[in-house]
Structure formats: C-alpha cells, structure tokens
Amino acid sequence: MKIESVGAKDAVDIFCGNHTSFYKSKKDMIFAWGLNNHGQLGIGNRMNTCVPTKIKELDALGVEVVAGGEHHTIACTLDGKVYCWGRNDEG
C-alpha cells in the first residue's frame, strides 16, 4: 500500500465518514474531501474531490466535532449547536 500526503495544513483534529474525510485546522477551519454525490462534503457542490476543500459555511461557528455517515455529515459547535448536510431522504 502506498501512503500519500493529502495536503492538509496545520491539522489539529481529523474526522471521517464512510467515504469522506475531514480535518480541523489550527485556525478552526474545517476542510473536507472524498465522495460528494449527495453534498455530504458541504463544499457547495456535488463533485467528488481528493483535495481538502474548506467548508466556508462553517467558518467562525466554533465547530468542535464532525461526524460523517454514509451520505450525510453532522457538525457540533462549542456552544452545542448542531449542523447537518448531505442526503436527506427522511427529513
């Protein structure tokens, strides 16, 4: 198996979903890459990417934890607010 760098900079925490990966930077920015067919990366489109891409909508929200499912993602902030995105068949 070949081990490769993904280009993440100043990572302080990492999170993953079934086919997605996320990291939190020193500046509290969240980056995502992987499968994005249902918008589960939260990067503003539905294109898959192998390059860590900043989730702009999470800037300045104080995200502490990110958890990915098969086709959805959930983030929790320091003050207990929860944000969800991706597949939403069941509301």
N, C-alpha and C positions, 0 to 999 in steps of 0.2 A: 504494500500500500504506500502510495506517495503522500507525504504530508506537505501541505502548501499553506502559505500565508494568505489570508483573505483581505489584508489591507486595513484591518481595524486599527484605529489610532487611540491611544490613551484609554483603553478599556479598563473599567473598574468592576464590571459585572457582566455575565453572559446569561442568556436565556434561550430556550428553544421550543419549537412546536414539532409536529410530525415531519414537516418538510420545510421548516423555516428556522432561521437563526436570528438572534437579536443581541445587541450589546449596548451597554450604557457607558458613556464616556465620562471623563473627569469633569466635564462641564455640564453634566446631567442631560446630555442629548442622547436620544435613543436612535439606533441605526438597525436596519433590517435587511435581510437578503434571503433568497430561496424561492419556493413556489408561491405564486401570487394570483392564481386563477380566480379567486373569489375576493381579491383585495385584502387578503389576510396580512400583508406586509404593512398596510397603512401608508403607502408612499404616494398615493394619489392616482394610481393607475392599476391595471391588472396584468402587467408584464412581469414575467419571472426575471430575477436578476441574481447574478453571482457576486455582485459588488455591494458591500454595505452602503445603504442609502438612508439618509437622515429622514426620520418621521417628523416633518416640520410641525404638524398639528400638536405634537406633544411637548414642544419647546416651552419652557417656563411653567410647566404644570407640576413639576416636582415628582416625576414618575420614579417610584422605588422598585417596583417589581413588574415584570412582563411574563405572561404565560401564554403559550401557543397551543391550540388544539389541532385538529386535522385541517380545518379550513377557516378558523377564526383565531382571534388574538384578544387578550384581555390585559389591561394595564391598571395598576393600583398606585395612587399617589401617596405622598407622605401624610396628607390630611384625610386619607380614607376614601377619596373619590375613585370610582371605577369607570373605565372607558373600555368599550368593546367595538370590534370591527371585523369584517370578513363575511363569511356565509351566514345568512340569516333566514333560513327556511322556516323556523319555528317562532320567529318574533322575539 
